[in-house]
Amino acid sequence: MNLSALRRYLADNARWLAAGMLLTFLSSFGQTFFISIFAGEIRAEYGLSHGQWGGIYSLGTMVSAAAMVWAGSLTDIFRVRALGPVVLFGLAMAALAMAFNSRLLLLPAVIFLLRFFGQGMSMHIALVAMARWFTATRGRALSIASIGFAVGEALLPLLFVSAMALVDWRLLWVAAAGAALLGLPLLVRLLREERTPQSLSETYSATGMEDRHWTRREALSHPLFWFMVPALLGPGAFVTAFFFHQVHLAEIKGWLHIELVALFPVLTAAALLAMFATGWALDKWGTARMMPVYQLPIAVGFLVLSAVTSIGGALVALLLVALTIGANSTLPSAFWAEFYGTRHIGAIKAVAAAVMVLGSAIGPGLTGVLIDLGVGLETQFAAISGYFVLTCVCVRIGVSRAVRSF
C-alpha cells in the first residue's frame, strides 16, 4: 500500500478505525500495566503481601475470564455503538469503585469489574469489530485500532507514576473514571453509522477452513484450538506478571521504579513498529506462516531479563518482548477469522479472550506465590523463557495440520 493509497484508506475508514483506537485506549484502565502502578499503595492500604495481592488480583481476573465466555458473544448480537457505551460506563463505575472502596472483602469485586470492562470487553469489542468490518485489510485495521492500547501503555504509567508524587492515588482513579465517561459520547458520535450493518454481516462475512463458518462449539471440538491454548495463555500470563511485579522487580534489580517505567514508552514504540509490520505481513502472507514463530522473541527477552543487572540490559530485554507484544495485538484476532470464518467470530474470540484473561489471572497469582515461597523473579523469568519455546512447538504442530483443510 503506497502513501496515497494509505491516505485514502485512512480517510475512507477514519471514523471506524478511530472508534477502535478509542476503545483500546480506554481499556488501559483495566489493564495490568495501569493497575500495577498502584500495587504498592494498594498493598499498603489493605495490608497485603505480594502473594495475597496476587491472589486477589487472580481471583478477580479469573471470574472476569469466565464472564467473558458469555458476554463476549454479545458482539455477534449487538452493534458496537449499542454495546460500547454500556461497557465504557461500566469501566467508569469500576474506576470509581477503586477510588472509593475501603473494604478488603470488596477488593476482588473491584478488580473483577476493572478487568471485565477494561481488559476484557473494551478490547474484545474493538478487535472483533476490526476483524468483522475489514477483510482484505484486516491486519492493517487491527494494527491501527491497537494504537490506542499502545498509546495508553506508553503514556499512562509514566503520567500517573509522576502524578502520584503530587496527588493521592485514589484521586487518580477518579480521573480515570472521568476519562472513560468522556469517551462515551465520542464513541457514539464516531459510530453513528457502522461500517458493516449487522443485517448485512452474513453477506460480507469471510469463511474459514473447509470454506465454511465454524460455530463456537465446532471450533472447540477442533484440535487446532487446543494446540493454540498455550500460546494464548503465555503472553497474558507472563507479560502481565512482569507489569504486575514491576515495583518488586525494580527493587531486586536495584533500579528506581521511575527508571523502569521510563522504558515503557520505548517498549511501546517498538511494539507499535512490530504491530504494523505484522499487520502488513499477515495481509500479504496470512497468519499460518507467522503464528508458529512470533513468540520466539519474547522467549529470548525473558531469558535476558532474568540475567541482566543494568537498566540498559532491561531495555534490550524489553525490546525483544515488544516484538511479540506487537505481533500479539493483531495476529490472534486475524487468525481466528482466517481459520474459523467471521460469522461467529465474536463467540469464538470470546473463548480465546477468556483464555488470555485467564492467563493474566494465573500469571500474577502464580508468580506472587512463588515469590512468597522464595523463588525469585529472575529464576521464574528463565523458566518462562522455556515455556514460550514450547508454545511455538505446539502452534507449529496445530497449524501444520489445520492448513490442510483449506
N, C-alpha and C positions, 0 to 999 in steps of 0.2 A: 504494500500500500504506500504510494508516494505521498508527498506532503500535501498536495492539493486534494488528493482523494481522502486523506486523513481529515483535513479541514472540513470537507464536505460531509464526511461520515459523522464527525463530532457535531456539526451544525444540524444535520438532519435528526440526530438522536439525542440532542443535548438534554432535554427535559427528563428522559428516562434514565440516561446514564447518571445525571445529577441526583435523581431520586435514589439510585443505588448507592452512590457515594455518600449521600446524607445518612442513609440507614446504617451503612457500615461504620461511618464515623461515630454516630451516636451509640453504636453498640459498644464503644470503648468503655462506657461507664459500667458495663457488666463484664468486662474482660479482666483477666488476671493481671495483666500488666498495669492496669489502673488500680484495681482493688488492693494489690500487693504493696503499693507505695504507702498505704496506711497500716501495714502489718504491725509495725512497732507500736503505733498508737492504739490499735485495736487490742493487741495482746496485753498492753499495759492497762487499758481501760477495764478489761474483763478478767485480768489476772491469768492469762493463758500461757502455756508452754508452746514450743514450736509444734509438738505433736498434737496437742489439744486444738490449737488453732487450725492446723492442717486437717484434723479430723472433722471439725465443724464445717470447714470450707468444702471438704469432700462430700459430707452428708448433703449439704445444700445443693451442691453441683450434681450429685448423683440423682437426687429427686428431680432436678430440672431436666436431666437426661431422659428419665422415664416419662416426664410430661411432654417432652419434645416428640416422642413417638406418635402421640395422638395429635398434639397441637400443630406439628409440622405439616401434617396432611391437609390442614385447613387452607394451605396455599393452592391446593387443587380445586377448592370450592369457592373461595372469596378472592376478589380482586385485591391487588396490593393497596389501592387507595382506600379500601374499606378496612383491611386488616392492619396496615401500617400505623395509622394514627392510634388505634387501640393499643398496639404494642409500645409505642413511644409514651403514651400516657402511663401505661403500667411501669415502664422503666423510670419515669419521673417519680412516681409514687414510691418505687423501690429505693431510689436515691434519698428521698425524704425520710424513709424509714431508717436507713442507715444513719442519717443525720440526727434523728431524734430518739432512736431506741436506746434504752439504758439497761435492758434486762438480758442477761446471758441466755435464758431459755428461748428468747425470740431471735437471737442472732442467726441460727441456722435457717429460719424462715426468711430473714432479710437477705441472706446470701442466695437462697433459692430464687427469690424474686429478681435480684440483680442478674444472676446467671441466666435465668429463663428468658427474661425480656431483653437482656443485653446480648450476651454471647450467643444465646440460643436463637430466639425468634427474630431479632433485628438482622442478624447476619443471614439467617436462613431465608427470610423473605427476600432480601436483596439478591442473593445468589441464585435462588430458584427463579426469580423474575428475569435475571440476565440469561440464564440457561434456556428459559422458555421463549423469551422475546427475540432472541438472536440465535441464528443457526450457522450461517456461513462465517459470521464474525463473532462466534460465541466466546472464543478465547480472549479477544480484544475487549469485548464488553465486560467480561468477568474481571479482567485486569483493571479496566478503568473504574468500575464500581468499587473495587477493593482499595483504590487510592484513599478513600475515606478512612478506612481502618488504618492504613499506613500512616496517614497524617496524624491520627489520634495517637498511635503508638509512638510516633516521633516527638510530638509536641506536648501531649498532656502530662506524661510523667515528669518531664523537666519543669513544666509550668507549675504543676501542683506541688512538687517537692520544694521548689523555690518559694511558693506561696505559703507553705506550712511554717516557714520561719516567721511569718508575719500574721497569719490568720489561723484561728482554731480549726482543726481538721474537720470538725462537724460542719462548720460553715461552708467548707469546700464542697461537701456533699450537697448542700443546698444549691450551690452554684451549678453543680452537675445536673440537678433536677430542673433548674431553670433552663439550661441549655436544651434538655430533652423536650421541654414544653415549647420552647421557641421553634424547635424543628418540626413540630406537629403541623401548624398551618402552612409551613413552607412545603412539606411533603404533599399535602392536599393540593396545593396550588400547582406543583410540578406534575401531578398525576390527574389533572382534570380530565385528560384523555390518555388511556393506556395504549401502549404500542400495539399489542395484540389483544383485542377484546376477548373476554372469557368465552363468549359464544362462538368465536372463530378459532379457539385454541386447537381443536382437533384438526381443522383444515390445515393449519400451518405447523403442525407438530412433525417431529422427525422420528423415524423408527430406529430401533437398536438391533441387537443380534437377531438373526433369523428373519430380518426385515419385519419386525412387529414391535408392538408396545408391550412391555412387561409390566405386570401389576406388582405391587409390593410383595404379595405372597409368593409369586413366581420368582422374583429376584432373590428372596430369602431362601428359596429352595435350590438355587443355582450355586455351584461350588465357588464361582468367581467371587461372590460377595464375601464368603468366609475366608478366602485367601487374602482379601483386601483388609479384613478387620485389624490385623496387627499394624498395618500402615496407617489406618485411621486412628488407632489408639495412640501411636507413638508421639507425633508432634503435639497433640493435645495434652498428653500426659507430661511430657518432659520439657517442652518449651514452657508450659505452664509452671512446672516445678522450678525451672530456672528463674522466671519472673517472680514467682511466689516467694522464693527464698533469696531474693536479690540483696536484702539487707544483711542476712546472715552470711551470704557469700562474700560480700564486701568486707565483713568483719574478719572472717577466717583468712582472707587473702591479704588483709592489711591495707585495703583501699578505703577511701572515703566513699560513702554512698553516692554523693553527688558526682564523683568521678565515674562511677559505673553507669549511673543514669545518663551522664553526658554522652556515653557511647550509643545510646538508643537511637538518636537521630541518624547516626551513621549506619546502624543496623537497618533502620527503616529505609534509608536511601538505597542501600544495597538490595534489600528485599524488593523495593519498587522496580529497580532495574531487572532483577531476576523475574519478577512478576510479568513485566511487559515482554521480556524475551520469551518467557514461557507461553504467554498468550499468543504471540506471533507464531511460535514454533508449533503449538498444538493446532492452530488453524491451518498450518501448512502440512503437518505430518500426522496429526491425530494424537490421541493420548496413549495408544498401545505401546509406542516406542519409548515414551518418556516415563511412564509410571514406574517401571522396574528400577530406575536408576536415580530418581530425583531425591531420594533420602540418603544417598551416599555422602553428600557434603555435610549434612548435619551429624552423621556418624563421626566424621573426622573432626568437626567442630567441637563436639562434646569431649572427644579424646584430648584435644588441645586444651580445652578449658579446664580439664582435670589436672593438667600438668603445669600450666603457666603460673607465674607469681607476679608478673608485671601487668600493669593496666594495658600496655601495648600488646602483650600476648593475648589479653582478653579481647582486644579489638580484632585480632586475626581470627580468633575462635568465633566471634560473633559474625564476622563477615561470611564465614563458612556456613554457619547456622542460617544466616539470612538467605542464602541461595535456596535452601529448602523451604523456608518460610514463604518466600516469594512464590515459588512454584506451587506450594500448597494452597495458595489463595485462589488459584484458577484450575489446576489440574483435576482434583477430585470432582468438583461440580461438573466440569465438562465430561469427565469420564463416565459418570452415571448417565448423562444424557446420551452420550455416544453409544454405550453398550446396552442400555435398557430402554432407550426412547424417552420422549418428553411428555407423553400424555399423562403419566402417573409420576412425573419426576418429583413433585412435591412430597408425595408419600414415601417414595424410595429414599430421597435425600434426607427426609426426616429421620429415618432409621440410621443412616450414615452420620447425620449430625448428632444424633443421640449417642452413637458410639464415640464420636470425637469429644462430646461433652463429658461422657463417662470417663474417657481418658483424662480429661482435665480435672476430674474428681479424684481419680486414682493417683495421679502424679503428686500433688501436694500432700495428700494423706500418707502415701507410702513413704515418700522421702522424709516427711516430718517425723514419722515414727522411727525410721532408720536413724535419723539424727539423734533422737532421744535415746536410742539403743547404742549409740557410739559409732555408727557407721557414717563417716564423714562424707560431705557432698563431693569431694574430689574422687573418692573411691566409687561413689554412686555414678558420677558422670562417666567414668571409664566403663562401667557395666552398661550404661545406657548406650554408649557408642556401639557396643557389641549387639545390642538389641536392634538398632537401626540397620545393621548389616543383615541380620536375619530377616527383617521385614522386606528388604529388597529381594531376597531369595524367594520368599513367599509370593510376592507380587509377580515376579517373573514366571513362576510356575502357573499361577492362575491366569494371567493374561495370555501366555503362550497357548494354553488350552482353549481359551474363550475366543480368540481371533479366528479359529477355525469355523465358527458359527456364522461368520459374515459371508 
